[in-house]
Amino acid sequence: MELSITTTEKLKSKPDDAGLGFGTLFTDYMFNMDYAPDKGWHSPRIEPYASIEMDPATMFLHYGQGVFEGLKAYRTESGRIQLFRPQENLKRLNRSSRRLCIPAVDETFVLDAMKQLITTEKDWVPGAPETSLYIRPTIIAMDPFLGVRASHTYRFFIILSPVGAYYPEGFNPIKILVASDYVRAVRGGVGEAKTPGNYAASLLAGEHAHEAGYTQVLWLDGVEQKYLEEVGSMNIFFVIDDEIITPELNGSILPGITRKSVIELAKHWSEKVSERKISIDELMQAHTAGSLKEVFGAGTAAVISPVGQIKYGDQVITINDNQTGPIAQKYYNTITGIQYGQAEDPMGWIVPVA
Ligand SMILES: Cc1ncc(COP(=O)(O)O)c(C=O)c1O
């Protein structure tokens, strides 16, 4: 497939790196590609960022058949631009697509197209500490049709957004609320796919958490509401005595790439790391016994996010005196060090762009 490029003279003014928020600004160009049953994925193109025109009956709008990804491009001190494990995001994109009956993309081709798009937009990759260029590949069902079935046509696009810190707290402990009235996903559902409906389903519980003064929701499993699953848009880790624990992937948890990286680093360092079921009762008991040392979230947006307080029913527990713990700090320093090219990359996770 030949990638075509259409350029424009009308470029936006670039923001000040130091004041960047998250997800509000978009670059000058985007990648687009279409799918039709007789042509497969076709017409890959980089073109000026623009609205997508759609029929009001477009299936994605009604039935939510779509998937997306989120990853970042980082600028190193020497000005190089690099990606962190992008192949993992494209693998997950195709896994999500399979669950949503969307045709797979060629991962190698899409990675090359993504690199070309970022190269075109290299001046948009910010250089201030903790900033990056967020990359959002997305696929949506495009048939104009009312009726529940898989669409025959799709649009794949990639947009780019220069970003700063995801949480206003920065790398400081956040407060999370255990959801008791709602669940995010159930066994056999779409929880392990990165699909818009999961995020829509999380909003009301998120609003309740915010109203109560909490940053994020800690989800329990959707069957027994007993086991811990994940938090907001992050996976979750608990340090109990010398064991680093994260809930095992059970079909309703999103298999995070940051999660995978923490586990692989822990194994590389010969630390005791377990992917297993952990119940809210075990967590509360560990806290009472004084063996709960740290809790932290892991995800692309915030990388590692220490958790300082958890509320479950009427109980509120404070972890590590509401301070960032040494383990969260170590994983944060190592992963961001690799991402920004300040540390060795012993695992071969970096993919250079330009
Ligand atoms: C629901 C959910 N869980 C976990 C994660 C963390 O995944 P990753 O580390 O790949 O960003 C994300 C973010 O993508 C998410 O949206």
PDBQT file of the ligand as one rigid body, heavy atoms in Angstrom, charges set to zero:
ROOT
HETATM    1  C1  LIG A 401      -9.221   1.135  31.550  1.00  0.00    +0.000 C 
HETATM    2  C2  LIG A 401      -7.742   1.236  31.430  1.00  0.00    +0.000 A 
HETATM    3  N1  LIG A 401      -6.973   0.432  32.177  1.00  0.00    +0.000 NA
HETATM    4  C3  LIG A 401      -5.627   0.455  32.105  1.00  0.00    +0.000 A 
HETATM    5  C4  LIG A 401      -4.974   1.330  31.252  1.00  0.00    +0.000 A 
HETATM    6  C5  LIG A 401      -3.483   1.335  31.193  1.00  0.00    +0.000 C 
HETATM    7  O1  LIG A 401      -3.012   0.818  29.966  1.00  0.00    +0.000 OA
HETATM    8  P1  LIG A 401      -1.651   1.329  29.333  1.00  0.00    +0.000 P 
HETATM    9  O2  LIG A 401      -0.589   1.066  30.341  1.00  0.00    +0.000 OA
HETATM   10  O3  LIG A 401      -1.469   0.483  28.116  1.00  0.00    +0.000 OA
HETATM   11  O4  LIG A 401      -1.804   2.755  29.040  1.00  0.00    +0.000 OA
HETATM   12  C6  LIG A 401      -5.741   2.206  30.469  1.00  0.00    +0.000 A 
HETATM   13  C7  LIG A 401      -5.088   3.152  29.556  1.00  0.00    +0.000 C 
HETATM   14  O5  LIG A 401      -4.957   2.887  28.411  1.00  0.00    +0.000 OA
HETATM   15  C8  LIG A 401      -7.148   2.152  30.545  1.00  0.00    +0.000 A 
HETATM   16  O6  LIG A 401      -7.910   2.967  29.799  1.00  0.00    +0.000 OA
ENDROOT
TORSDOF 0
